[in-house]
Amino acid sequence: MEGAVVRAILQGLALRYRFVIEQLEQMSGVQVSTIHIVGGGTQNTLLNQFTADATGKTVITGPIEATATGNLITQAIAMGDIEDWQEGAEVIRASFMIEEYQPGDQAAWNEAYQIFKANVEKVTMAF
């Protein structure tokens, strides 16, 4: 029973990510091809794969300590040790475990998303 609840929560999160990303794409006119997940969320491989599957987008995770890493890179740029953010990103990729998740079969996810969207619209209209 606990596993089913956890799976439902993770699937719901992944579908919500898709919903929000679609809204952002519509508002900005910019298509997102890759989702970057940093911090503690990088450790949930099932959620990361669900996110790739639900959104149809590549998910790249890492580093776990993103706040500290960003601070360190910012200081290195300020001190002149690193030229810019592009070089900082190269340092991060070379220094930390970076995982990539590719979307799998999306048929079931697309069906679930239509149900999800319909329910979100019902809830939104209730307010």
Residue pairs with C-beta under 8 A, 6 or more apart in sequence:
7 46
10 44
10 46
10 47
10 50
11 50
11 54
11 112
12 116
13 47
13 50
13 51
14 47
14 50
14 51
14 53
14 54
14 55
14 109
15 54
15 109
15 112
15 113
15 116
16 116
17 35
17 51
17 54
17 55
18 54
18 55
18 113
19 113
19 116
19 117
19 120
21 32
21 35
21 55
21 57
24 32
25 31
25 32
32 57
33 57
33 58
34 57
34 58
34 59
34 60
35 51
35 52
35 55
35 57
35 58
35 59
35 60
36 59
36 60
36 61
37 48
37 51
37 59
37 60
37 61
38 61
38 62
38 63
38 64
38 66
39 64
39 65
39 66
39 67
40 64
41 47
41 48
41 61
42 48
42 61
42 62
42 63
42 64
42 99
43 64
45 99
45 101
48 59
48 61
48 99
48 101
49 59
49 101
49 104
51 57
51 59
51 101
52 58
52 59
52 101
52 102
52 103
52 104
53 103
53 104
53 105
53 106
53 109
54 106
54 109
54 112
54 113
55 103
56 103
56 106
56 109
57 103
58 100
58 101
58 102
58 103
59 100
59 101
60 98
60 99
60 100
60 101
61 98
61 99
61 100
61 101
62 92
62 96
62 97
62 98
62 99
63 69
63 92
63 95
63 96
63 97
63 98
64 96
69 92
69 96
73 82
73 85
73 88
73 91
73 92
76 82
76 88
76 91
77 83
77 84
77 85
77 88
82 88
82 91
92 98
